[in-house]
Amino acid sequence: MLVPKRYLAMPLLLGLAACTTAGPMPGTPEFSAAQVSRAYDCGVRVDRGRVIAGLPRDERQRFMAANASFAVKSYKAPRSCDAHERASIQRDIAALARR
C-alpha cells in the first residue's frame, strides 16, 4: 500500500504546531503576565494594578518577575496583532482585571 507524501508530513506538522503553541499554562501568574505583555503589544489598555490586585499574594512576585521577562522580550521583538487577536486579548485582560 502506497501512502501519499502529503500524509507523511502530517505528524511533522502537528509536532511543529505543538512547539509553537506551548507557553505558560492558563491560570498561572506567568500566563497572566504573558497576556498583559501581549496586550501591550496590541495596544490594548491594561490596568496592571487591578490585574496584580486580583492575584493571590503568594503569586504576585511570580507575576512581576514573568511580566518583566516578557516585557524585555516584547521590547526586543514587538509584533502586531490582527483584529481577532486584539479582541481575544481584550476579553482576557478584562477577565483578569475582574478577578
VEXLO-928397 format. One record per residue (C-alpha): residue in three letters; residue number from 1; x, y, z. Coordinates in Angstrom, 2 decimals, always signed. Example, Ala and Ser with C-alpha at 12.3 -4.5 7.8 and 13.67 -1.06 7.14 Angstrom:
2
<code:Ala | pos:1 | u:+12.30 | v:-4.50 | w:+7.80> .
<code:Ser | pos:2 | u:+13.67 | v:-1.06 | w:+7.14> .
//
This chain:
99
<code:Met | pos:1 | u:+0.00 | v:+0.00 | w:+0.00> .
<code:Leu | pos:2 | u:+1.43 | v:+3.34 | w:-1.03> .
<code:Val | pos:3 | u:+0.87 | v:+6.33 | w:+1.22> .
<code:Pro | pos:4 | u:+0.71 | v:+9.74 | w:-0.47> .
<code:Lys | pos:5 | u:+3.58 | v:+12.01 | w:+0.53> .
<code:Arg | pos:6 | u:+1.27 | v:+14.66 | w:+1.97> .
<code:Tyr | pos:7 | u:+0.17 | v:+12.20 | w:+4.67> .
<code:Leu | pos:8 | u:+3.77 | v:+11.53 | w:+5.65> .
<code:Ala | pos:9 | u:+4.25 | v:+15.20 | w:+6.51> .
<code:Met | pos:10 | u:+1.21 | v:+15.38 | w:+8.81> .
<code:Pro | pos:11 | u:+2.95 | v:+14.12 | w:+12.01> .
<code:Leu | pos:12 | u:+5.78 | v:+16.58 | w:+11.44> .
<code:Leu | pos:13 | u:+3.39 | v:+19.49 | w:+11.01> .
<code:Leu | pos:14 | u:+1.45 | v:+18.52 | w:+14.13> .
<code:Gly | pos:15 | u:+4.67 | v:+18.34 | w:+16.09> .
<code:Leu | pos:16 | u:+5.74 | v:+21.77 | w:+14.92> .
<code:Ala | pos:17 | u:+2.34 | v:+23.22 | w:+15.76> .
<code:Ala | pos:18 | u:+2.66 | v:+21.90 | w:+19.30> .
<code:Cys | pos:19 | u:+6.06 | v:+23.56 | w:+19.64> .
<code:Thr | pos:20 | u:+4.81 | v:+26.98 | w:+18.62> .
<code:Thr | pos:21 | u:+1.72 | v:+26.95 | w:+20.83> .
<code:Ala | pos:22 | u:+3.50 | v:+25.91 | w:+24.01> .
<code:Gly | pos:23 | u:+3.58 | v:+28.60 | w:+26.64> .
<code:Pro | pos:24 | u:+2.57 | v:+29.29 | w:+30.20> .
<code:Met | pos:25 | u:-0.34 | v:+27.24 | w:+31.47> .
<code:Pro | pos:26 | u:-3.64 | v:+29.14 | w:+31.80> .
<code:Gly | pos:27 | u:-4.45 | v:+30.11 | w:+35.36> .
<code:Thr | pos:28 | u:-0.85 | v:+30.68 | w:+36.37> .
<code:Pro | pos:29 | u:+0.72 | v:+34.07 | w:+37.16> .
<code:Glu | pos:30 | u:+3.05 | v:+33.52 | w:+34.20> .
<code:Phe | pos:31 | u:+0.07 | v:+33.15 | w:+31.88> .
<code:Ser | pos:32 | u:-1.44 | v:+36.37 | w:+33.24> .
<code:Ala | pos:33 | u:+1.89 | v:+38.13 | w:+32.69> .
<code:Ala | pos:34 | u:+2.05 | v:+36.83 | w:+29.12> .
<code:Gln | pos:35 | u:-1.47 | v:+38.12 | w:+28.43> .
<code:Val | pos:36 | u:-0.62 | v:+41.54 | w:+29.87> .
<code:Ser | pos:37 | u:+2.54 | v:+41.71 | w:+27.78> .
<code:Arg | pos:38 | u:+0.66 | v:+40.69 | w:+24.64> .
<code:Ala | pos:39 | u:-1.98 | v:+43.32 | w:+25.39> .
<code:Tyr | pos:40 | u:+0.72 | v:+45.98 | w:+25.44> .
<code:Asp | pos:41 | u:+1.99 | v:+44.66 | w:+22.09> .
<code:Cys | pos:42 | u:-1.52 | v:+45.01 | w:+20.65> .
<code:Gly | pos:43 | u:-2.03 | v:+48.49 | w:+22.03> .
<code:Val | pos:44 | u:-4.73 | v:+47.40 | w:+24.49> .
<code:Arg | pos:45 | u:-5.05 | v:+49.47 | w:+27.68> .
<code:Val | pos:46 | u:-4.12 | v:+47.44 | w:+30.73> .
<code:Asp | pos:47 | u:-4.69 | v:+48.30 | w:+34.38> .
<code:Arg | pos:48 | u:-1.77 | v:+46.30 | w:+35.73> .
<code:Gly | pos:49 | u:-2.63 | v:+47.30 | w:+39.28> .
<code:Arg | pos:50 | u:-6.05 | v:+45.66 | w:+39.04> .
<code:Val | pos:51 | u:-4.55 | v:+42.54 | w:+37.49> .
<code:Ile | pos:52 | u:-1.97 | v:+42.31 | w:+40.28> .
<code:Ala | pos:53 | u:-4.60 | v:+43.02 | w:+42.95> .
<code:Gly | pos:54 | u:-6.65 | v:+40.10 | w:+41.63> .
<code:Leu | pos:55 | u:-3.80 | v:+37.67 | w:+42.18> .
<code:Pro | pos:56 | u:-3.23 | v:+35.87 | w:+45.48> .
<code:Arg | pos:57 | u:-0.42 | v:+37.48 | w:+47.49> .
<code:Asp | pos:58 | u:+1.90 | v:+34.50 | w:+47.06> .
<code:Glu | pos:59 | u:+1.62 | v:+34.71 | w:+43.24> .
<code:Arg | pos:60 | u:+2.28 | v:+38.43 | w:+42.81> .
<code:Gln | pos:61 | u:+6.07 | v:+38.11 | w:+42.82> .
<code:Arg | pos:62 | u:+5.90 | v:+35.39 | w:+40.16> .
<code:Phe | pos:63 | u:+3.66 | v:+37.63 | w:+38.04> .
<code:Met | pos:64 | u:+6.00 | v:+40.60 | w:+38.36> .
<code:Ala | pos:65 | u:+9.09 | v:+38.54 | w:+37.50> .
<code:Ala | pos:66 | u:+7.39 | v:+36.94 | w:+34.50> .
<code:Asn | pos:67 | u:+5.97 | v:+40.29 | w:+33.38> .
<code:Ala | pos:68 | u:+9.44 | v:+41.85 | w:+33.44> .
<code:Ser | pos:69 | u:+10.80 | v:+38.93 | w:+31.42> .
<code:Phe | pos:70 | u:+8.03 | v:+39.19 | w:+28.82> .
<code:Ala | pos:71 | u:+8.42 | v:+42.96 | w:+28.63> .
<code:Val | pos:72 | u:+12.08 | v:+42.61 | w:+27.67> .
<code:Lys | pos:73 | u:+11.25 | v:+40.03 | w:+25.00> .
<code:Ser | pos:74 | u:+8.38 | v:+42.16 | w:+23.71> .
<code:Tyr | pos:75 | u:+10.56 | v:+45.24 | w:+23.54> .
<code:Lys | pos:76 | u:+13.18 | v:+43.43 | w:+21.52> .
<code:Ala | pos:77 | u:+10.71 | v:+41.85 | w:+19.08> .
<code:Pro | pos:78 | u:+7.36 | v:+43.65 | w:+19.04> .
<code:Arg | pos:79 | u:+4.64 | v:+42.05 | w:+16.94> .
<code:Ser | pos:80 | u:+1.48 | v:+43.47 | w:+15.54> .
<code:Cys | pos:81 | u:-1.85 | v:+41.73 | w:+16.00> .
<code:Asp | pos:82 | u:-4.97 | v:+41.42 | w:+13.89> .
<code:Ala | pos:83 | u:-8.49 | v:+42.42 | w:+14.95> .
<code:His | pos:84 | u:-9.40 | v:+38.88 | w:+16.07> .
<code:Glu | pos:85 | u:-6.35 | v:+38.54 | w:+18.32> .
<code:Arg | pos:86 | u:-6.87 | v:+42.05 | w:+19.69> .
<code:Ala | pos:87 | u:-10.48 | v:+41.23 | w:+20.64> .
<code:Ser | pos:88 | u:-9.36 | v:+37.99 | w:+22.28> .
<code:Ile | pos:89 | u:-6.68 | v:+39.80 | w:+24.29> .
<code:Gln | pos:90 | u:-9.20 | v:+42.46 | w:+25.37> .
<code:Arg | pos:91 | u:-11.53 | v:+39.74 | w:+26.71> .
<code:Asp | pos:92 | u:-8.68 | v:+38.02 | w:+28.55> .
<code:Ile | pos:93 | u:-7.46 | v:+41.26 | w:+30.14> .
<code:Ala | pos:94 | u:-11.00 | v:+42.20 | w:+31.20> .
<code:Ala | pos:95 | u:-11.36 | v:+38.78 | w:+32.85> .
<code:Leu | pos:96 | u:-8.03 | v:+39.16 | w:+34.64> .
<code:Ala | pos:97 | u:-8.99 | v:+42.60 | w:+35.96> .
<code:Arg | pos:98 | u:-12.33 | v:+41.26 | w:+37.30> .
<code:Arg | pos:99 | u:-10.75 | v:+38.56 | w:+39.49> .
//
